[in-house]
Amino acid sequence: MTIRHINLFLAVCACGCSATKAAQHLHLTQPAVSVAIRELEEHYGVPLFDRVGRRLVLTQQGRRLQAYGQRITALLEDLDRELRHWDRLGRLEIGASLTIGSRFLPQAVRAFSARRPEAEVRVTVAASTALETALLDHRLDFALMEGFPHHPALQWEAYQEDHLTLLCAPQGPLAPGQVLSQEAFARQKLLLREKGSGTREVFDRVMEAAGLAVVPLWESVSNTALLQAAGAGLGVAVLSRQVAADALARGLVGEVSVEGLAFRRQFRVVWHRERALSSLAQAFLEEVLPSLSR
């Protein structure tokens, strides 16, 4: 049975159960409408109208079909409206690393939603490895992450410079502003992000290039936990300078550096090569993302 049959049936109901009036309203012949009603009744094996003289009266089954038909057509109208205006009214699936998702993305989504309140923005905050998997499975439109994507099916574009900083207690064995030798740094109790995060990948790459091997005292998915641990004097945390900016300004932690080591990185937009960015995704990247790099 087709949607056309349902629509004709609903038209008859809306016209006072008159096939003649429904036909006039739809610019059809009355026999064409009557045939559609009869085909519906034959399909379901139940009468939809009682014939009382020359009038049609909905049966119990007819009222049931009317209720379902109205729901079905309403859903189809919603589907039609969304698909025809998908780039404006659709859903945007964004992935973000923990650093970007906790520090920068909320303000970006708020700004975008204020400009386009009809669009639904969904966000997944996870480690970079999990974001790559989601991109490869086509579950995200794009992801904002640190570090390089590893799979050849993913492409990227840098949008912001960043660097990691070394954080210690404001009062402790290390003095804020102190410059450590590489050997002295490798002996510190290090508080690091977990393996698979963009922050940890940058740290490990720099340490490997310098020929330094370390075993962290703490590993955590939480920037906040590492900041607090550093402030409590439990070791040296390695985090984004922008993530630590507030704690540094309040004197909760201090910064140290290491001779010859610079933990620089870029924030990147990453997407699947085979998946074209929708107009909604392009609008987010063009309208909102540049504000994050200021």
C-alpha positions in Angstrom: 0.0 0.0 0.0 1.4 3.4 -1.0 1.5 6.7 0.8 -0.8 8.0 -1.9 -3.5 5.7 -0.7 -3.1 6.9 2.8 -3.2 10.6 1.7 -6.3 10.0 -0.3 -8.0 8.3 2.7 -7.0 11.2 5.0 -8.3 13.7 2.4 -11.7 11.9 2.5 -11.7 12.1 6.3 -10.8 15.8 6.2 -13.6 16.5 3.8 -16.4 15.2 6.1 -16.0 11.6 4.8 -17.0 12.8 1.3 -15.2 11.2 -1.6 -16.7 13.7 -3.9 -15.4 16.7 -1.9 -12.0 15.1 -1.5 -11.8 14.5 -5.3 -12.7 18.1 -6.0 -10.1 19.3 -3.4 -7.4 17.1 -5.0 -8.4 17.8 -8.6 -9.2 14.1 -9.1 -12.2 12.2 -10.3 -14.5 10.8 -7.7 -14.1 7.2 -9.0 -10.3 7.5 -8.6 -10.7 8.3 -4.9 -13.3 5.6 -4.4 -11.0 3.0 -6.0 -8.2 4.0 -3.7 -10.4 3.6 -0.6 -11.6 0.2 -1.9 -8.0 -0.9 -2.5 -7.1 0.1 1.1 -10.0 -1.9 2.5 -9.0 -4.9 0.4 -5.4 -4.6 1.5 -6.2 -4.6 5.2 -9.3 -6.8 4.9 -11.5 -4.5 7.0 -14.1 -1.9 6.2 -12.9 1.7 6.7 -16.3 3.3 6.2 -19.8 2.3 6.7 -22.1 3.2 3.9 -25.2 4.8 5.4 -27.4 5.8 2.6 -25.2 8.1 0.4 -23.0 9.0 3.4 -19.7 7.5 4.5 -19.1 7.0 8.3 -15.7 6.0 9.7 -15.6 2.6 11.2 -13.5 1.8 14.3 -10.8 0.4 12.0 -11.1 3.6 9.9 -10.5 5.8 12.9 -7.5 3.7 13.8 -6.1 4.1 10.3 -6.8 7.8 10.4 -4.8 8.2 13.6 -1.8 6.2 12.3 -2.0 8.0 8.9 -1.8 11.4 10.5 1.2 10.4 12.4 2.9 8.9 9.4 2.3 11.9 7.2 3.5 14.2 9.9 6.8 12.2 10.2 7.2 12.3 6.4 6.6 16.1 6.4 9.3 16.4 9.1 11.7 14.2 7.0 11.0 16.2 3.9 11.6 19.5 5.6 14.9 18.3 7.2 16.3 16.7 4.1 15.4 19.6 1.9 17.1 22.0 4.3 19.6 19.6 5.8 22.6 22.0 5.5 20.6 24.6 7.5 18.5 22.5 9.8 20.5 19.3 10.1 22.7 17.8 12.7 26.5 18.4 13.1 28.6 15.7 14.7 31.8 17.1 16.1 34.6 15.3 17.8 37.2 17.0 20.1 40.2 15.9 22.1 39.9 16.4 25.9 42.0 19.6 25.9 40.1 21.2 23.1 36.7 19.9 24.2 37.1 21.2 27.8 38.8 24.5 27.1 37.8 25.8 23.7 34.9 24.0 22.2 32.1 25.0 24.6 32.4 28.7 23.6 32.5 27.8 19.9 29.4 25.6 20.0 27.6 28.3 22.0 28.5 30.9 19.4 27.5 28.7 16.5 24.2 27.7 18.1 23.3 31.4 18.7 23.8 32.0 15.0 22.0 28.8 13.9 19.6 27.8 16.6 17.8 25.4 14.3 20.9 23.2 13.8 21.6 20.4 16.3 25.2 20.2 17.3 26.4 17.0 18.9 29.9 16.7 20.5 32.0 13.7 21.3 35.0 14.4 23.6 37.5 11.6 23.6 41.2 10.6 23.2 42.7 11.2 19.7 42.8 7.5 19.0 39.1 7.1 19.7 38.3 10.2 17.5 40.2 8.7 14.6 38.2 5.5 14.9 34.9 7.5 14.9 36.0 9.4 11.8 36.9 6.2 10.0 33.5 4.8 10.9 31.8 8.0 9.5 30.3 8.7 12.9 31.8 12.3 13.0 31.7 15.1 10.4 35.1 16.3 11.6 37.3 16.3 14.8 39.3 19.0 16.5 42.4 17.4 17.9 46.1 17.7 18.7 48.8 15.6 17.0 48.8 14.0 13.6 46.1 11.6 12.4 47.7 8.2 11.7 45.4 6.7 9.2 45.9 7.6 5.5 42.2 7.9 4.9 42.2 11.0 7.2 43.2 14.5 6.1 43.8 17.5 8.3 44.4 21.3 8.3 46.1 23.2 11.2 44.2 26.1 12.7 46.0 27.0 15.8 49.5 26.9 17.4 50.0 25.6 20.9 52.7 24.4 23.1 53.0 22.2 26.2 54.3 23.6 29.4 55.9 22.0 32.5 54.1 22.8 35.7 55.3 22.5 39.3 54.1 23.5 42.7 54.5 27.3 43.4 56.7 26.4 46.4 58.7 23.2 46.3 61.9 21.5 45.2 61.6 23.3 41.9 61.4 27.0 41.6 59.1 28.6 39.1 61.2 29.8 36.2 63.9 27.3 36.8 65.7 25.8 33.8 66.4 22.1 34.1 69.0 20.1 32.2 67.5 17.3 30.2 69.0 14.7 32.5 67.5 16.4 35.6 64.1 16.6 33.9 64.1 12.9 33.1 64.6 12.2 36.8 61.5 14.2 37.8 58.2 12.6 39.0 56.2 13.2 35.9 52.4 13.7 35.7 51.3 12.9 32.2 48.2 12.5 30.1 47.3 9.0 29.0 48.7 7.1 26.0 46.5 7.8 23.0 46.0 11.5 23.8 47.4 14.2 21.5 49.2 15.8 24.5 51.0 12.6 25.3 51.9 11.9 21.7 53.7 15.3 21.4 55.5 14.7 24.7 56.6 11.2 23.8 57.8 12.4 20.3 60.0 15.2 21.7 61.4 12.9 24.4 62.2 10.2 21.9 64.0 12.6 19.6 66.1 13.8 22.6 66.9 10.2 23.5 65.3 10.4 26.9 63.2 7.6 28.5 60.9 8.3 31.4 58.3 6.4 33.4 55.5 8.7 34.6 54.4 8.7 38.2 50.8 9.6 37.2 48.9 9.0 34.0 45.4 10.6 33.7 42.7 11.5 31.2 41.9 14.6 33.3 43.8 17.8 32.8 42.3 19.1 36.1 43.6 16.1 38.1 47.2 16.7 36.7 47.0 20.4 37.4 46.0 19.8 41.0 48.6 17.1 41.5 51.3 19.5 40.3 50.0 22.2 42.5 50.1 19.9 45.5 53.8 19.2 44.8 53.4 15.6 43.6 55.5 16.1 40.5 55.8 18.0 37.2 52.7 18.0 35.0 53.0 18.4 31.2 49.9 20.1 29.8 48.8 22.7 27.2 49.9 26.2 28.2 46.4 27.4 27.4 44.8 24.8 29.6 47.1 25.9 32.5 46.7 29.7 31.9 44.1 30.2 34.6 46.0 28.2 37.3 49.2 30.0 36.4 47.5 33.4 36.7 46.2 32.5 40.1 49.6 31.3 41.3 48.3 27.7 41.9 51.2 26.3 39.8 54.5 27.6 38.4 56.4 26.9 35.2 59.8 25.4 34.6 61.6 24.6 31.3 64.2 22.2 30.0 67.3 23.1 28.1 67.0 22.3 24.4 63.4 21.0 24.6 60.4 22.7 23.1 57.0 20.9 23.2 55.3 22.7 20.3 52.2 21.4 18.5 49.3 22.4 16.3 45.6 22.0 16.8 44.1 20.4 13.7 40.7 19.9 12.0 40.6 16.3 10.8 38.1 14.7 8.5 37.7 11.6 6.3 39.0 12.0 2.8 36.0 10.3 1.2 33.5 12.4 3.1 32.8 15.8 1.8 32.2 18.4 4.5 28.6 19.5 4.6 27.6 23.2 4.3 26.8 23.1 8.0 30.3 21.8 8.9 31.9 24.3 6.6 29.9 27.1 8.2 31.1 26.1 11.7 34.8 26.0 10.5 34.5 29.3 8.7 32.3 31.3 11.1 33.4 30.0 14.5 36.8 28.2 14.4 38.9 31.3 13.6 37.8 32.9 16.8 39.5 30.1 18.8 42.9 31.0 17.5 42.8 34.6 18.7 
